[in-house]
Amino acid sequence: MLTKIKNKHIFFWVMGILMVSLSMALFAGFYISYQLTKSSTDEYYWGENESATYHVMILLDGANQAYSEEFIHGVDAKSEKYRVATEIISIEGANYRDQLLENMQLALYNQVDGLIIHAYYDAEVIAMINKLSSEGIAVITMNEDLPASQRITYVGVNRYTIGEIAAQAMIKSVGTSGKIAVIEPRSYEEYPDIDDSLLVLGFKDILKKYPDISLEHVLYTEEGVLSAEIIATNLMKTNPDINGIFCTNTSNTLGVVQVLVDNNLVSQVSLIGYGDEVEILESIKKGNIIEASIVTDYRDIGEKVIDAFYEYKTSAFVSNYFNTSIQVIEQSNVDTILREKSEENAKTQ
């Protein structure tokens, strides 16, 4: 009898938890749906109640500082031109992949006309792209091409070319002999089909011409500056002969700068960075901290993702990929870049 009573209590306790969880999930679902509907209602009109032609959702990695105002300006300019209502969602936090999948599911539920995503090589992301495509939703990838998926096109830089350009900048700094490390975001570590990312392949192919310079390590960080600091600190403690580091995003670059400065290594290690944040540009200007930085034109990417979507919807055809320009910032042109940024900031204030 006692066992039955205990079992009954356990049953009702479990059912209670399930009911609370279900209620919370339903509430969250209704809340998200309401927010999206409200957003769509607000943005689906141009001018005097002139309805927008299409609704596009854009999912960005909030940790990627490259999606700055320039990217938004590019999106806005072309969205206005084509009367496309765009809803930009910046995904914050460490668990980008899971939140990306959740928001892709949300896009499917709301039957948006198009979805533009900051993509990573991931089997579930590819499967979700294919599912969206089968439902008539045009998916465009940025950051990572994912040609095996049913995305309609890729807009962004050619990562193989970035690797080549970075290697050339590194050789210009360290000479034709040395030991190099590349520090990448964790997302690029999971390539089940190939040994290296395209960027690392491009980097290696340039180094093949110089037998006395070698890529010793490819290391992977979690999101944020702190992870890069930890990785770089361990790297230099265990490999003091490393004399060149290439960082492939902004947060890794800033993290490694801090390590080199704190440990008085700025004159011993050549750093090739990524991005045009003011902190990076100032470090280039000072000399011996960052030798050069690779920069992508994100305004151009913002414009081209909307161009590509509209072209596909109006002609049912679009190019398989759109590559954007890559710039190398070094001491010879950093003053010009800083002045242009200052002038642009003055205009927006």
Secondary structure, 3 states (H helix, E strand, C coil): CHHHHHHHHHHHHHHHHHHHHHHHHHHHHHHHHHHHHHHHHHHCEECCCEECCEEEEEEEECCCCCCCHHHHHHHHHHHHHHCEEEEEEEECCCCHHHHHHHHHHHHHHCCCCEEEEECCCCHHHHHHHHHHHHCCCEEEEECCCCCCCCCCEEEECCHHHHHHHHHHHHHHHHCCCEEEEEEEEHHHHCCCCCCCCHHHHHHHHHHCCCCCEEEEEEEEECCCHHHHHHHHHHHHHHCCCCCEEEECCHHHHHHHHHHHHHCCCCCCCEEEEECCCHHHHHHHHHCCCCCEEEEECHHHHHHHHHHHHHHHHHHCCCCCEEECCEEEECCCCHHHHHHHHHHHHHHHC
